[in-house]
Amino acid sequence: VNTQPEHTVEVRIFRGTLRFETILASIQLVDLLCNWAMTHTLNQVRAVTWQTLCEGIDRDGHLYLYCAQKGLL
């Protein structure tokens, strides 16, 4: 986690990839996390589980396909 500059937070959680589908899935994961964090309380964010987050994944998107292929659903 990088907190510089002062008013930003940068989280690096992805490995590098050249697979277009993986890049799109990664972007969709970031979108899901940001939207979830913006619509829930801090206590809910702290207590969220992977299964709860999976409920918000668009079943037609790249993230769903990626998670299904990796056995993460």
SEMI-763612 format. One record per residue (C-alpha): residue number from 1; x, y, z; chain; residue in three letters. Coordinates in steps of 0.05 Angstrom, whole numbers. Layout:
<i: NUM, east: X, north: Y, up: Z, ch: A, aa: ALA>
...
//
This chain:
<i: 1, east: 0, north: 0, up: 0, ch: A, aa: VAL>
<i: 2, east: 26, north: 68, up: -20, ch: A, aa: ASN>
<i: 3, east: -2, north: 130, up: 14, ch: A, aa: THR>
<i: 4, east: 39, north: 182, up: -23, ch: A, aa: GLN>
<i: 5, east: 18, north: 234, up: -44, ch: A, aa: PRO>
<i: 6, east: -18, north: 250, up: 20, ch: A, aa: GLU>
<i: 7, east: -91, north: 248, up: -5, ch: A, aa: HIS>
<i: 8, east: -87, north: 182, up: -43, ch: A, aa: THR>
<i: 9, east: -83, north: 108, up: -29, ch: A, aa: VAL>
<i: 10, east: -51, north: 62, up: -79, ch: A, aa: GLU>
<i: 11, east: -59, north: -13, up: -71, ch: A, aa: VAL>
<i: 12, east: -18, north: -60, up: -114, ch: A, aa: ARG>
<i: 13, east: -49, north: -129, up: -115, ch: A, aa: ILE>
<i: 14, east: -40, north: -153, up: -187, ch: A, aa: PHE>
<i: 15, east: 17, north: -189, up: -222, ch: A, aa: ARG>
<i: 16, east: 36, north: -166, up: -291, ch: A, aa: GLY>
<i: 17, east: 1, north: -200, up: -349, ch: A, aa: THR>
<i: 18, east: -5, north: -196, up: -424, ch: A, aa: LEU>
<i: 19, east: -72, north: -233, up: -426, ch: A, aa: ARG>
<i: 20, east: -126, north: -184, up: -447, ch: A, aa: PHE>
<i: 21, east: -181, north: -222, up: -410, ch: A, aa: GLU>
<i: 22, east: -141, north: -220, up: -345, ch: A, aa: THR>
<i: 23, east: -131, north: -145, up: -352, ch: A, aa: ILE>
<i: 24, east: -206, north: -135, up: -361, ch: A, aa: LEU>
<i: 25, east: -221, north: -180, up: -302, ch: A, aa: ALA>
<i: 26, east: -172, north: -140, up: -259, ch: A, aa: SER>
<i: 27, east: -205, north: -75, up: -279, ch: A, aa: ILE>
<i: 28, east: -273, north: -104, up: -262, ch: A, aa: GLN>
<i: 29, east: -248, north: -127, up: -194, ch: A, aa: LEU>
<i: 30, east: -223, north: -57, up: -178, ch: A, aa: VAL>
<i: 31, east: -290, north: -28, up: -201, ch: A, aa: ASP>
<i: 32, east: -327, north: -78, up: -157, ch: A, aa: LEU>
<i: 33, east: -284, north: -62, up: -96, ch: A, aa: LEU>
<i: 34, east: -289, north: 13, up: -105, ch: A, aa: CYS>
<i: 35, east: -365, north: 11, up: -114, ch: A, aa: ASN>
<i: 36, east: -373, north: -35, up: -54, ch: A, aa: TRP>
<i: 37, east: -329, north: 8, up: -10, ch: A, aa: ALA>
<i: 38, east: -366, north: 72, up: -30, ch: A, aa: MET>
<i: 39, east: -435, north: 43, up: -14, ch: A, aa: THR>
<i: 40, east: -420, north: 9, up: 53, ch: A, aa: HIS>
<i: 41, east: -398, north: 31, up: 122, ch: A, aa: THR>
<i: 42, east: -326, north: 25, up: 146, ch: A, aa: LEU>
<i: 43, east: -347, north: -32, up: 192, ch: A, aa: ASN>
<i: 44, east: -380, north: -69, up: 134, ch: A, aa: GLN>
<i: 45, east: -317, north: -60, up: 92, ch: A, aa: VAL>
<i: 46, east: -274, north: -88, up: 148, ch: A, aa: ARG>
<i: 47, east: -319, north: -148, up: 156, ch: A, aa: ALA>
<i: 48, east: -333, north: -165, up: 83, ch: A, aa: VAL>
<i: 49, east: -318, north: -236, up: 59, ch: A, aa: THR>
<i: 50, east: -298, north: -259, up: -10, ch: A, aa: TRP>
<i: 51, east: -364, north: -295, up: -16, ch: A, aa: GLN>
<i: 52, east: -402, north: -231, up: -3, ch: A, aa: THR>
<i: 53, east: -361, north: -194, up: -56, ch: A, aa: LEU>
<i: 54, east: -374, north: -251, up: -105, ch: A, aa: CYS>
<i: 55, east: -449, north: -237, up: -100, ch: A, aa: GLU>
<i: 56, east: -436, north: -170, up: -135, ch: A, aa: GLY>
<i: 57, east: -397, north: -198, up: -194, ch: A, aa: ILE>
<i: 58, east: -432, north: -190, up: -261, ch: A, aa: ASP>
<i: 59, east: -442, north: -261, up: -287, ch: A, aa: ARG>
<i: 60, east: -432, north: -238, up: -358, ch: A, aa: ASP>
<i: 61, east: -366, north: -204, up: -345, ch: A, aa: GLY>
<i: 62, east: -293, north: -223, up: -351, ch: A, aa: HIS>
<i: 63, east: -284, north: -224, up: -275, ch: A, aa: LEU>
<i: 64, east: -337, north: -278, up: -267, ch: A, aa: TYR>
<i: 65, east: -305, north: -321, up: -321, ch: A, aa: LEU>
<i: 66, east: -236, north: -311, up: -291, ch: A, aa: TYR>
<i: 67, east: -259, north: -329, up: -221, ch: A, aa: CYS>
<i: 68, east: -297, north: -390, up: -247, ch: A, aa: ALA>
<i: 69, east: -235, north: -415, up: -284, ch: A, aa: GLN>
<i: 70, east: -192, north: -406, up: -222, ch: A, aa: LYS>
<i: 71, east: -243, north: -439, up: -176, ch: A, aa: GLY>
<i: 72, east: -253, north: -375, up: -136, ch: A, aa: LEU>
<i: 73, east: -329, north: -374, up: -136, ch: A, aa: LEU>
//
